[in-house]
Amino acid sequence: MVKLERILCPVDLSGTSRRALAHAAVIARWYDARLSVLHVFNAAAPFPAAGAEFVGHAAPIATPVSADQVMEEVRRFVEPVMGGGPAPELIVRDGNPVKQIVEQAEHLRADLLVIGTHGRSGFERFMLGSVTEKVVRKVSCPVLTVPPAERAETEHAIFKTILCPVDFSDGSERATAYALSLAQEADARLILLHVVESSLDPVLARETAHFTVPEYDRYRREQAADQLKALVPANARDWCTPVELVTSGKPHHEILRIADEERAELIVMGVHSRGIVDLALFGSTTNAVMRAAECPVLTLKA
């Protein structure tokens, strides 16, 4: 069972970070965890007023004259989201957002970081999306990224359908355990997905040379289905009925397609690095899914 004691949610006072905060608050209540809300500002520059959304290349701005005023702005931003629940710890820091978020995650020993993503073009992606992507690469704890507008806005951010892509790496095994825990907490439907890629491993090719193409495809699918079933502990099936699904194609295309078809409200993914390039991209599949998913994406490093 996953144990969450400390959740960190960085906010930039935008609508997207308000959605991220709503998810963080619900998960904190599920796990009876302590929630810390962090806002990083630049004392030498203006910052968006609470709830402001970027339009074009400009944003409504407010110019605070002190850290105390920034703290008050953050307090006004947080209160409506918490809905009378336990008040979170508020942290305001001046400096570089990525550096401060990573340092706070380490200092607090956060078990989960919840952060909003922003638009995919123009000013929003250049300024704010880059912060999220850098943070995801640098922090060691699991990260839940929340998109600007979800397929169906859920007031209470409850995950009823969870999709967990599995490639049978150490990272994806950890992701499966995490997804099972979340499914239990939320009483959710869990879909375990493996995507069979078209590339052929040379060793496997020699071992299966006697197969016809249809037979080989069926062999790989059956093998993957058995591996998916083996990932689920026997006692977990007492309280949930995981769905094992095997498809073929490009992993990120299939993950996004299944998430859309099944109306998944959360994608849980493990990440492992095979080299310097993969590390820089935080895993090409994960990066592509995080950028395009219409629901929150939870990533865990091996």
SULWO-V334667 format. One line per field, one symbol per residue. phi: phi as a letter, one per 30 degrees, with the letter a starting at -180 (. if undefined). Layout:
phi->???
//
This chain:
phi->.dcccbccbdbcicdddddddddddddddechcdccccbcbcdcbdbddeidcdbicbbdbbcdcaddddddddddddedddhidedddcbbbckdedddddddddddhddaccbdcbdcaieddddcdddddddedcdcdebcccdebdebdcechcccbccbdbcidedddddddddddddddchcdcccbbcddddcdedddddcddddeddddddddddddddddddceeddddbabdccbbbbkdedddddddedddhdcaccbcbbccldddddchiddddddedcdcbebccbdd
//
